[in-house]
Amino acid sequence: MTETWNFINSGSHDPFYNMAMDEALLNFVSRGEIDPVIRFYTWDPATLSIGYFQRLKKEIDIEKVKEKGYGLVRRQTGGRGVLHDKELTYSVIVPESHPNMPKTVTEAYRVISQGLLEGFKLLGFDAYFAVPKSKEEREKLKQPRSSVCFDAPSWYELVVEGRKIAGSAQTRQKGVILQHGSILKDIDIDDLFDMFIFKNDRLKDKMKQAFVDKAVAINDISDKTISIEEMEVAFEKGFQKGLNINFKPLELTKEQQAEVKELAEKYKSEEWTYRK
């Protein structure tokens, strides 16, 4: 039986709205106001988002971020720094009690990421999940090396032509799973690494090289240039196929829009951004 979920493409917004919208959707699902929802969005201005647990001043060169004209926001999900620029961002919000949602984070990640996998296939890529097999590989996962999100492999990593292509993070709150992540269209690696604090240049270069070996954007491996619009079409179909669902468009009520606006103030606040 194919289930019908909500779908919303909220387009391009500032970082505070983007994070507030994800949190608000989690609240609406938690309160039973709406069915599970998948959301697509982009960022204006381009923004560095940092994980909930990251120590901002220790890991990020805040002046550099400002100098480049990027936004800065702390997510409510864990993980490390992500530069949201030339990418399509997705979020999936679904009750933990949903019959198709496994109890563990990694298994739920695999189920949700099936939508990404199908999207990449529709764009013509050879995509699959890489599972760490050896004890050594599994141990490595527990010791991430740098503050840059795409640097760490994780369970069921989505790999396209041998390299990691989508960085996702998950949180569970109020009985709801929120998974969101970046699907990179293009990436400027020098730009990204400029914003992180490293002990020395040698370490920075080493990390950068490791990142290049592992992470990749769609247009680094595509024969033709793929646009955000083409990505939206492919991943909308991909999520429907991968999760065996249909979509109905979601329109927020006036009250719900007001809640998003109110939450955006939290994400704008220094108390939130500089909390660690």
N, C-alpha and C positions, 0 to 999 in steps of 0.2 A: 504494500500500500504506500503510495507516494504522499508524503505530508506536504502541507503548504506553509512556508515560512514567510516572514516579512523581508522585503529588500528595500534598501534606501541608498541611493548614491547622493551623498550630501555635497559633492563638488569640492571646491577649493575654499578653505577657511584658515583663520589664524590658529596657532597651536593651542590656545586656551579653549577656543570653541571646539576644536577637534577632540581634545581629551575630555572635555565636559560632555560632549555628545556621547562618547563611548560609555562614560560613567552613568549618564542619564538613562541610556538604553538598558544598561544593566539593572538600574532601579525599576524601570518600567516592566522588565521581564520578571524581576523578583516579586513585584507586587501583583503580577498576573494581569497587568493592563494590556500587554501585547504578547503575541506568540514569539518564538525564537526569531532572531533577526540577523541578517548579514548586511553589512554596510561597506560601501566603498567611499574613499575620500582622498583629497590631495591637500597640499599645504601652501599657504601664502602668508608670510614669506617662508622660504625654505627654512627648516628648523632642526636644531639639534635636540632630540629628546633623550632624557637620561632615565635610567631605571629607578624604581622606587627606593632601592636600597643604596644607590650610588652616593659616594661622598663628593659632592659637587666641587668644592674648592680644591680638594686634593687631586681630583682626576681631570678636571676640565679647565682649560685656559679661557676664562670667562671674557677677558678683554679681547681675545682673538675672535671669539664668537660674535661679539658686538661689532668689532672692526669689519668683519665680513658681511655684516648686515643680516645675520641669521637670527631667527627666533630661538628661544631657549625655554624648554618646559620639562617638568618632571612627570613621568607617567605614573599610573597607579599599578602598573605591572613591573615585574623585576627585569633582570637582564641589564644590558649595558648600553652605551651611547649609540644612537642611530642618527644619521643625517638624513632627514626627510626632504628630498629635493626632487630629482627626476624619478618619481616612483608612483606606483598605485598602492595605497594603503588599504588594508581590509580589516574588518573586525567581525567576529562571530560571537553572538551572545545567545546562550542557550541554558536552560535549567540543568543543574547537576543531576536532577532526577530523571532527565529525558532517557527513555529506554535504550536509545542508541549511543548514549554517552558513557564510556567506561569510567570507572571510579578513579583511576590513576591519571595524573597529569600527562605522563608520556603516552599512554594509550589513547587518551582523549585527543592529544596533539596529533597522533597519527590519523585518527578518524576525521578530524576537522581538516587536516592538511591534505586529505584525499581530494578535496575541492581544488586546492592549488595544483596538485599533481595533474588532474584532468585539464586544468586551464593551460598548463605548460604544454601538454600533449596537443591541445587544440591549436596552439601557436606553432606546432611542428617540432617541438623539442623532444629529445630522448630523456625523459624524467623518471626518477625512481627514488625510493627511500633507502638510505644507507643506514644499516644498523651496526653499531660497534660490536664486534664479535669477541675480541680478546679481553682478558682481565685488565691488561695494561691500558687498552683503549678506554675501557669503562672507568678506570681509575682517573685517567686524564680528564674525563668530563667533570670530575669533582674539583679540578684545580684550573679554572679558567685563567688564561695568562694575561689578558689585557682588558682595558676598559671599553674596547671597541666591540660592539655586539657581534659582528659577523666573524670574529676571530675564533669563536668557540664552536666546535662541532657539538651536536647534542643527539640524543636518541632520535631515531627516525628522521634523520636530517634529510631534507628534500634536496636531492642532488640532480643537477642537469648537466649532461656531458661531463660528469666527473667533478663538478664544483658546486658549492653551496650557493643557492640562488634566492632563497627567501628567508628573512630573519623574523621569527615570531616569538611572542611572549604571552604567557597565560597567567591569569589570576582567578581565584575562586572566592567570591564574596556573596553573602546574602542568599546562598543556595544557587548561585548562578556562575557559569563558566564564562569568562571573557577572554577570548584569544584575539590578539591583533598583531599585525605584522606588515613588513614592507616587501613589495615586489619591485625590485630595482629595474628601471628602464635603462638608466645610465648612471655611472658613478665617477666622481672625481676623487681618487684615493688620496692624493696629496692634500687636497682641501680638507678632507675628513680628518686625517692624522694631525694636521696643523692645530686642531682644536683640543687635542689631548695632551696631558702633561706626562712626559716620560723622564726617567732618571737621567738618561743621556741620549745623544743622537744615535749611538750604535744600537741601543735597544729599540729606539724608534724605527730605524731602518730594518732591523730584524723583524719586528712586528708587522711592518708594512709589507715586507716580502712574503711573510707567512699569510697575510691577508690576501695578497694578490694571487698566491698559489691556490687559495681555497675559495674565495668569494668571487662572484661574477655577476654582472648585470646582463639583462636580456640582450641588449644591443652589442655586447662584447662577443656574443656567440651566434648571433643571428646573421644570416646571409643578407637580409634586407632590414632596413630600419623599421622598427615596430613602434607605433604611436601609443599613447596612453589610451586613446579611444579603442584601438584594436585590443589592447590588454583588457579593458573593461568588458568588451563583448566576450572575449575568450574565458575570462574568469567568472563572469556571471553564469555562463553555460557550464563551466567547469565545476562550480559549487553545486549547481543543480544536479549534475550527473554524479559527482563524487559523493554527495550526501543523500542522493536519491530524494530530492525535494523539488517542489515547484515554488515559484515566487509570487507574492502579491505585493504591490507597492505600498510602502508605509508613509502615511501622512501624519505628522505630529499635531496634537491638539494645541490650542493656545496655552493651556496650563503646562503641557509638556515642554513647549518651546520656552516658557518662562523658567522652567526648572533647569534647562540647558544653560540659559543665560546666567542664572544664579550660580550654577556650578563653575561656569567660566571664571567668575570672580575668584574662586578658590585657586584655580590654576594660575591666575595672574599674580597671586599674592606671594610676597617674599617668604612668608612663613612656610608656605608649601615648597617653593622652589629650593630654598636654602635650608630645608629641614634637617639635612645631614651634611 
